[in-house]
Amino acid sequence: MAIAPKPKAGMWRYLASAFAFRWNLLFFGGAVAAAMLLPTPDILIPVIVAAELAYLAALSGNARFQSAIDARAHAEGKPDKASASQEQLDVQRKLQELLAGLENDRRGRFVRLRTRCVEMQRIADAVRGDTHDASGAAQDLRAPALDRLLWMFLRLLLSQQAVERFLRATDVKALEFSLAALKQKHREAEARADERIVRSVTDAIATAELRMANVEKARSNHEFITLELDRIEQKIHALTEMAVSQQDPDQLSIQVDAVAEGMQQTEATIRELQAITGLGIDAATPRILGSDLTEIVRQ
């Protein structure tokens, strides 16, 4: 089999590299500067420029020089395998950290859902009489879109846990009592026409009302997250079960992608909760179906 030749860097790259060579810049710049100091720069500078062009033409046309630049361009264009591997390791480590940070019941819920996906994948292969994944069904179930759904489900579980902790840590009754007392003080201060007390209590009331608004927002978020968890869980069940009966793998892939793309509101809620969950907006989705989570499951 013939080996395809490496792509050429191109004449512009050769010329630029020849010009940027440090000794060339030193001599060319020095010659121009010296010419400017002499009485006849209008004669010397064109001569210097002509010599520079001749140098560039000669060096950029040299086969050994071109080979060196081609090799450099090829190296720059190659992906950094070590960097890509490290990035994947970081993403998988993040997955394990999130699972380890979940309370047992939520971690169990996620593991059961993932296990269900893997089981349905195996059943889909068996139904097609193929345990070696030649049908393409397994690839469909390992598609990034399905991993995205599981990744979103996991982050929602963590968000739900964080919101519940916030609500448990907030004494709503005490906050309501404090707000009522502040409003009473405000009325008394107004009756006495004590402007200092009025201003102070007004600010305290605004702060208490802001805290109450935060509580109501947290309650609303908790309700939404709970509903979304149930909805996404059912969606994942339906999509993985469809792999058993769906004869057209392309249709299944399209439906998985459509569900994953239709989660903008859920992603927006996760972003809103970053302050209490510590979750960032991860650029990469970890491999969930293809990951070994044995150690996490045993915890």
Secondary structure, DSSP 8 states (H G I E B T S, - for coil): ----------HHHHHHHHHH-HHHHHHHHHHHHHHHHSS-HHHHHHHHHHHHHHHHHHHHT-HHHHHHHHHHHHHHHS--HHHHHHHHHHHHHHHHHHHHHS-HHHHHHHHHHHHHHHHHHHHHHHHTT-SSSTTSHHHHHTSHHHHHHHHHHHHHHHHHHHHHHHHHHS-HHHHHHHHHHHHHHHHHHHHHT-HHHHHHHHHHHHHHHHHHHHHHHHHHHHHHHHHHHHHHHHHHHHHHHHHHH-S-HHHHHHHHHHHHHT-HHHHHHHHHTHHHH-----SS----TTS--HHHHH-
